[in-house]
Amino acid sequence: MIDQDKVRERLEKRRRELLVRQGRAERDLQGVADGDSEDREIAVRNSKVLEAIAKAAADEVADIEEALLRLSRGTYGICKHCSQPIAPRRLAAMPEAITCHGCSYE
């Protein structure tokens, strides 16, 4: 049995962490665009890394928000593609998982 309160707490904590990470990356990117950096050449080279960090954080936040929505709807732990239960071990490792292991590769 899944302790939904603990799952919700874990997801919300991770979402807060990711939003901070995303915000920092976006602020650093803004500094590159505005020319605020003294080492502009290095900052421009690093902008691709910052963009990847911001995108990865945004993507994970979206997954977390979908998992939280599924919790509230009572469909958490059910694969959104095949409607089979998601393995508890997968949910323990990735509480934001919305697909089973098999469907995650499709």
C-alpha positions in Angstrom: 0.0 0.0 0.0 1.3 3.4 -1.0 1.4 6.1 1.8 0.0 8.9 -0.4 0.8 11.6 2.2 4.5 10.6 2.2 4.6 10.4 -1.6 2.9 13.9 -1.9 5.4 15.3 0.6 8.4 13.9 -1.2 7.1 15.1 -4.6 6.4 18.6 -3.3 9.8 18.8 -1.7 11.5 17.7 -4.9 9.4 20.2 -6.9 10.6 23.1 -4.6 14.2 22.0 -5.1 13.8 21.9 -8.8 12.1 25.3 -9.0 15.1 26.8 -7.2 17.5 25.1 -9.5 15.5 26.2 -12.6 15.4 29.8 -11.3 19.1 29.9 -10.7 19.9 28.6 -14.2 17.5 31.0 -15.8 18.9 34.0 -13.8 22.4 32.9 -14.9 21.2 32.7 -18.5 19.7 36.2 -18.2 23.1 37.5 -17.1 24.6 36.1 -20.2 21.9 37.6 -22.4 22.3 41.0 -20.7 26.0 41.0 -20.9 26.4 41.3 -17.1 29.2 38.8 -17.0 32.8 39.9 -16.9 33.8 36.6 -18.4 31.3 36.8 -21.2 33.1 34.3 -23.5 33.0 31.7 -20.8 29.5 32.5 -19.9 28.4 32.1 -23.5 30.0 28.7 -23.7 28.3 27.7 -20.4 24.9 28.9 -21.6 24.2 25.6 -23.3 24.8 23.8 -20.0 22.5 26.3 -18.2 19.8 25.8 -20.8 20.0 22.0 -20.3 19.8 22.4 -16.5 16.8 24.7 -16.8 15.0 22.4 -19.3 15.7 19.2 -17.3 14.3 20.9 -14.1 11.2 22.2 -16.0 10.6 18.7 -17.4 10.9 17.0 -14.0 8.6 19.6 -12.4 6.0 18.9 -15.1 6.3 15.1 -14.3 5.9 15.9 -10.6 2.9 18.0 -11.2 1.3 15.3 -13.2 2.1 12.7 -10.5 0.5 15.1 -7.9 -2.6 15.4 -10.1 -2.8 11.7 -10.4 -2.5 11.4 -6.6 -5.5 13.7 -6.2 -7.5 11.9 -8.8 -6.8 8.4 -7.4 -4.9 7.2 -10.4 -1.4 7.4 -9.0 0.6 4.2 -9.4 -1.3 3.2 -12.6 0.5 3.4 -15.9 -1.0 6.2 -18.1 -0.4 4.1 -21.2 -1.4 0.5 -20.4 -3.4 1.1 -17.2 -1.4 -1.6 -15.4 0.0 -1.0 -11.9 3.4 0.6 -11.7 5.8 -1.6 -9.7 6.3 -0.3 -6.1 10.0 -0.5 -6.6 9.8 1.9 -9.5 7.6 4.3 -7.6 10.0 4.2 -4.6 12.9 5.1 -6.9 10.9 7.6 -9.0 7.7 8.8 -7.3 7.0 11.0 -10.3 6.8 7.9 -12.6 3.5 7.9 -14.5 4.3 4.9 -16.7 5.3 1.3 -15.9 8.8 0.2 -16.8 7.7 -1.4 -20.1 5.8 1.6 -21.3 8.7 4.0 -20.3 10.6 2.8 -23.4 7.9 3.3 -25.9 
